[in-house]
Structures are given as C-alpha cells and as structure tokens.
C-alpha cells in the first residue's frame, strides 16, 4: 500500500477536515523542515498551524461571550423563554450590568 504516512493529509476536503488533521499537519511541517531544501513549504505549513491556533483562541473567546445571547434567542424562538431574557443576555454581553446582574444606569 502506498501513501498514508500522514493520513492522506493532501486529500483534506476542506478547512474543517484539515483542522481535524492538525497532528498530521504538524508532522508534515517537521518533515518538510527536515528536508533542508523545502524550507519555504515548511514555513508556510507552520504559518498555517499558527493561523489555526490564533483563530481557535479568538473563536473560543468570542464563543464564550456570545453563547448566552445565542441561548436566549434560541429559547425565545422555541417559546421556552421570553424576549426579556434576550435583553438580559445582551446587557451581560455588552457589560451593561454588574456581577449580580443589576443593570448599570
């Protein structure tokens, strides 16, 4: 059987698939760097890994900030909560309240 040393990294269908193969991407970057004559490709592969890490960090922070808002809207649209909960979640998201939930004037 030929190929498969990097779990067919080259055949990743999209960015989500590539993200799932991060370990293989790291291994490929190391292999390219070790060749000595593929430094440009190694560097760009490493840059891709850095971009993924940066995106992941930023996305995690934004997800944490937005999840209560999304939940409030979803529950309101499902008739499990009221529009008031959306306003409360938006106030928290915007920092218009203190830690006890009391709105700032």
C-alpha positions as CSV (number, residue, x, y, z in Angstrom):
1,X,0.0,0.0,0.0
2,X,1.4,3.4,-0.9
3,X,0.8,6.7,0.8
4,X,-0.9,7.2,4.1
5,X,2.2,8.3,6.1
6,X,0.3,11.5,7.1
7,X,-3.2,10.0,6.9
8,X,-3.6,11.4,3.4
9,X,-3.3,15.0,4.5
10,X,-3.2,16.2,1.0
11,X,-6.7,14.9,0.5
12,X,-8.3,17.0,3.2
13,X,-11.7,18.1,1.7
14,X,-12.0,21.5,3.5
15,X,-10.6,23.5,6.4
16,X,-12.7,21.6,8.9
17,X,-11.1,18.4,7.7
18,X,-7.7,20.0,7.8
19,X,-8.3,21.2,11.3
20,X,-9.1,17.6,12.4
21,X,-5.7,16.5,10.9
22,X,-3.7,19.1,12.9
23,X,-1.3,16.4,14.2
24,X,-0.6,15.3,10.6
25,X,-0.1,18.9,9.6
26,X,2.5,19.3,12.4
27,X,4.2,16.2,11.3
28,X,4.3,17.4,7.7
29,X,5.8,20.7,8.8
30,X,8.5,18.9,10.7
31,X,9.2,16.6,7.8
32,X,9.5,19.4,5.3
33,X,11.8,21.4,7.7
34,X,14.0,18.3,8.0
35,X,14.5,18.0,4.2
36,X,16.6,21.1,4.1
37,X,15.5,22.1,0.6
38,X,11.8,22.6,1.4
39,X,12.1,25.4,4.0
40,X,9.6,27.6,2.2
41,X,6.9,24.9,2.2
42,X,7.8,24.0,5.8
43,X,7.5,27.7,6.9
44,X,4.1,28.1,5.1
45,X,2.8,24.9,6.7
46,X,3.9,26.2,10.1
47,X,2.2,29.5,9.4
48,X,-1.0,27.6,8.7
49,X,-0.7,25.9,12.0
50,X,-0.2,29.3,13.7
51,X,-3.2,30.7,11.9
52,X,-5.3,27.8,13.2
53,X,-4.1,28.4,16.8
54,X,-4.8,32.1,16.6
55,X,-8.3,31.5,15.1
56,X,-9.1,28.9,17.7
57,X,-8.1,31.2,20.6
58,X,-10.1,34.1,19.2
59,X,-13.1,31.9,18.4
60,X,-13.1,30.4,21.8
61,X,-13.2,33.8,23.5
62,X,-16.0,35.0,21.2
63,X,-18.0,31.9,21.7
64,X,-17.8,32.3,25.4
65,X,-19.0,35.9,25.1
66,X,-21.9,35.1,22.7
67,X,-23.2,31.7,24.0
68,X,-25.7,33.2,26.5
69,X,-27.0,35.5,23.8
70,X,-27.5,32.7,21.4
71,X,-29.1,30.6,24.1
72,X,-31.6,33.4,24.9
73,X,-32.6,33.9,21.3
74,X,-32.9,30.1,20.7
75,X,-35.0,29.6,23.8
76,X,-37.2,32.7,22.9
77,X,-37.7,31.4,19.3
78,X,-38.6,28.0,20.8
79,X,-41.1,29.6,23.2
80,X,-39.1,28.3,26.2
81,X,-38.3,31.8,27.4
82,X,-39.2,35.5,26.8
83,X,-37.7,38.4,25.0
84,X,-36.8,39.8,28.4
85,X,-34.1,37.0,28.6
86,X,-32.7,38.2,25.3
87,X,-32.4,41.7,26.6
88,X,-30.7,40.5,29.8
89,X,-28.3,38.4,27.9
90,X,-27.4,41.3,25.6
91,X,-26.9,43.5,28.6
92,X,-24.5,41.0,30.1
93,X,-22.7,40.6,26.7
94,X,-22.3,44.4,26.4
95,X,-21.2,44.8,30.0
96,X,-24.3,46.8,31.0
97,X,-24.6,45.0,34.3
98,X,-22.6,44.1,37.4
99,X,-21.8,40.6,38.6
100,X,-25.1,40.3,40.3
101,X,-27.0,41.1,37.1
102,X,-28.0,44.6,38.1
103,X,-28.1,46.9,35.1
104,X,-25.8,49.9,35.1
105,X,-27.6,53.2,34.7
